[in-house]
């Protein structure tokens, strides 16, 4: 095994053949779930967007934006101090973007679910 020098990027963390297949599969599954939910709501007569759901979505989006911004700032400081102070290796930008996207998406889903369960 070779040792990594400062500035080298670690690229063999996740096999891209698995990721390249998993991403389209997840997109199709999420699209099926969204269409199923829309059809179920129409069939039951549930309104798509009333005042309560708009308020919940807005509140969840506001908190998600704050969480995502703080997470991005934490990543930035981790990279700056990790590289300059602790002499850590660089991280591939794709992994950083993926982590930010996951934090935004998962926090919005969890907060939307939490606020809808919480009630008024």
N, C-alpha and C positions, 0 to 999 in steps of 0.2 A: 504494500500500500504506500502511496505517495503522501507526503505531508503537504498541507496547503500553506502557501505563502500568504503574506498580507496582501489583500486586494483581490485575491482569487475568489471566484464565485462558486458556491456549492450547488451543482445542478442535478446531481443524481439522488435527490431526496425522494422523488416521486416519479414512478415510471410514466412518461407522457403517453404511452400507448393506452394505458388504463384511463387516464384523464381525458384523452381525446374521444374515447368511447362513452365515458360516463357523462360528460357535459351534454351532448345531444339527447341522451336518454333522460336525463333530469329535466331538460327543457320540455320534452314531449310529455313526461309525466306531470309536470306542473301545469302545462297547457290543458291536459285532460282534466286535471283536478279543478281548474278554474272554470272550464266549460261545464263540467258536471255541477259545480256549485251554482253557477248562474241559472242553469236549467232547473235545478231543484228549487231555487228561490222564486223563480217565475211561476213554477207549478204550484207552490204553496201560497202565492200571493204576497210574499214578503217584499216590502219596498226595497229597492236597490240602495238608495241613499236617502235616509231621513235625517232629521236634525241630530239625533243621538249618534248615529254612525258617523256623520261628518265631524262631530265634536270629538268622538273617540279617535278617529283617524288623524285629525289635526293635532290632538294632544300626543298621540303616539309618534307622529312624524316630528313634532318639536323635540321631544325627548330623544328620539333616535338621532336627530341632527346633532344634539349636544353630546350624546354618547360617542357618536362617530367622530366628531371633531376632537374630543378629548383623547380618543384612541389614536387618531392620526398624529396628534401632538406628542403623545407618549412614544409612538413609533419613531417619530422624528428625533426626539431627544435620545432615545435608545440608540439609534444609528449614529448620531453625532458623538455622544459620550462613549459609546462602545468602540467606535473607530479611533477617536482622538485620545481618550483617556485609558481605555482598557485594551487597546490594540486588537480588537476582535475582527473577524473576517467580514467582508461585505455580504449582504443578503441579496439574492436575485429580486429585481423589482416585481416580477410576476407574482412571487409569493407574498410580497407586501401588499400589492393591489388585491390579490385574492383574499387576504386576511381582512383588509378594510371593507371589501364588498360583503364578506360573510358577517362581519360585526354589524354593518348597517342593516343587512337583510334580516338576520336573526333577531336583532334587537327590535326592529319594527314589528316582526311577527309576534314576538313574545309580549311586547308592550300592547299591541292591539288586542291580543287575546286577554291579557291581564285587565285592561281597562274595560273590555266588554263584559268580563265576568264580575268585575268589581261593582258594577251598577252605578247609579247616580248619587 
